[in-house]
Amino acid sequence: MRKKVVLACSDCGSRNYSSESNKDSKSERLEIKKFCSTCNAHKVHKETK
């Protein structure tokens, strides 16, 4: 099964993206490098609760 997760910028904290991840892999949070429109640069976005 897949579940919907929200990605937030690690620097400013704005929640810009949503994605899907496997429900089984809960040992670590998803981290993707994406463009943040608030910071106006590519930053690491982490999965939020």
Backbone as CSV, one residue per row, in Angstrom:
resi,resn,N_x,N_y,N_z,CA_x,CA_y,CA_z,C_x,C_y,C_z
1,MET,0.832,-1.186,0.000,0.000,0.000,0.000,0.874,1.246,0.000
2,ARG,0.351,2.296,-0.587,1.052,3.563,-0.631,0.251,4.580,0.161
3,LYS,0.954,5.517,0.768,0.258,6.564,1.504,0.772,7.924,1.072
4,LYS,-0.065,8.932,1.205,0.263,10.283,0.798,1.044,10.972,1.905
5,VAL,2.169,11.612,1.543,3.000,12.334,2.500,3.195,13.769,2.005
6,VAL,3.442,14.677,2.942,3.677,16.080,2.626,5.157,16.367,2.826
7,LEU,5.756,17.100,1.881,7.173,17.441,1.947,7.329,18.918,2.315
8,ALA,8.181,19.196,3.293,8.429,20.563,3.739,9.900,20.905,3.544
9,CYS,10.159,22.158,3.238,11.531,22.641,3.052,12.270,22.573,4.379
10,SER,13.517,22.112,4.341,14.296,21.976,5.569,14.773,23.330,6.096
11,ASP,14.867,24.347,5.238,15.344,25.663,5.684,14.206,26.551,6.191
12,CYS,13.204,26.801,5.354,12.148,27.745,5.739,10.916,27.059,6.326
13,GLY,10.733,25.760,6.075,9.618,25.019,6.658,8.320,25.081,5.882
14,SER,8.315,25.722,4.721,7.078,25.805,3.938,6.780,24.463,3.285
15,ARG,5.518,24.088,3.307,5.096,22.789,2.769,4.691,22.978,1.315
16,ASN,5.597,22.622,0.406,5.419,22.907,-1.012,4.919,21.722,-1.823
17,TYR,5.278,20.517,-1.466,5.027,19.353,-2.306,4.328,18.241,-1.532
18,SER,3.633,17.388,-2.281,3.089,16.157,-1.715,3.526,15.011,-2.608
19,SER,3.677,13.838,-2.013,4.168,12.677,-2.734,3.556,11.432,-2.126
20,GLU,3.870,10.283,-2.691,3.409,9.015,-2.162,4.617,8.170,-1.799
21,SER,4.500,7.407,-0.704,5.577,6.516,-0.304,4.977,5.206,0.158
22,ASN,5.833,4.185,0.224,5.392,2.885,0.708,5.076,2.963,2.186
23,LYS,4.012,2.321,2.589,3.624,2.326,3.991,4.547,1.451,4.825
24,ASP,5.182,0.456,4.209,6.043,-0.477,4.929,7.346,0.158,5.392
25,SER,7.905,1.088,4.613,9.224,1.656,4.937,9.080,2.864,5.866
26,LYS,8.733,2.639,7.121,8.583,3.725,8.088,9.828,3.906,8.943
27,SER,10.920,3.217,8.629,12.121,3.348,9.440,12.803,4.700,9.226
28,GLU,12.628,5.305,8.063,13.256,6.585,7.790,12.306,7.471,6.994
29,ARG,12.481,8.761,7.126,11.622,9.707,6.422,12.185,10.010,5.038
30,LEU,11.298,10.330,4.135,11.653,10.608,2.753,12.332,11.969,2.658
31,GLU,13.446,12.057,1.918,14.160,13.309,1.677,14.438,13.435,0.190
32,ILE,13.967,14.534,-0.412,14.145,14.780,-1.840,14.613,16.219,-2.024
33,LYS,15.533,16.438,-2.945,15.991,17.784,-3.256,15.059,18.372,-4.313
34,LYS,14.317,19.427,-3.939,13.325,20.045,-4.814,13.510,21.566,-4.795
35,PHE,12.806,22.253,-5.707,12.863,23.709,-5.765,11.881,24.293,-4.762
36,CYS,12.337,25.204,-3.927,11.487,25.902,-2.967,11.223,27.303,-3.494
37,SER,9.951,27.635,-3.704,9.610,28.952,-4.247,9.800,30.059,-3.215
38,THR,9.737,29.724,-1.933,9.949,30.725,-0.890,11.427,31.094,-0.776
39,CYS,12.298,30.097,-0.780,13.746,30.336,-0.725,14.312,30.715,-2.088
40,ASN,13.597,30.386,-3.136,13.996,30.643,-4.522,15.298,29.911,-4.865
41,ALA,15.401,28.654,-4.397,16.581,27.833,-4.656,16.210,26.369,-4.461
42,HIS,17.087,25.474,-4.907,16.891,24.045,-4.695,17.359,23.696,-3.284
43,LYS,16.456,23.113,-2.495,16.730,22.745,-1.112,16.232,21.333,-0.850
44,VAL,16.686,20.757,0.249,16.234,19.428,0.655,14.847,19.553,1.289
45,HIS,13.914,18.757,0.818,12.565,18.712,1.384,12.400,17.385,2.105
46,LYS,11.881,17.436,3.341,11.725,16.241,4.168,10.252,15.946,4.410
47,GLU,9.962,14.684,4.631,8.602,14.255,4.931,8.190,14.779,6.311
48,THR,6.977,15.329,6.408,6.464,15.810,7.680,5.473,14.825,8.255
49,LYS,5.091,15.032,9.490,4.135,14.154,10.151,2.731,14.406,9.639
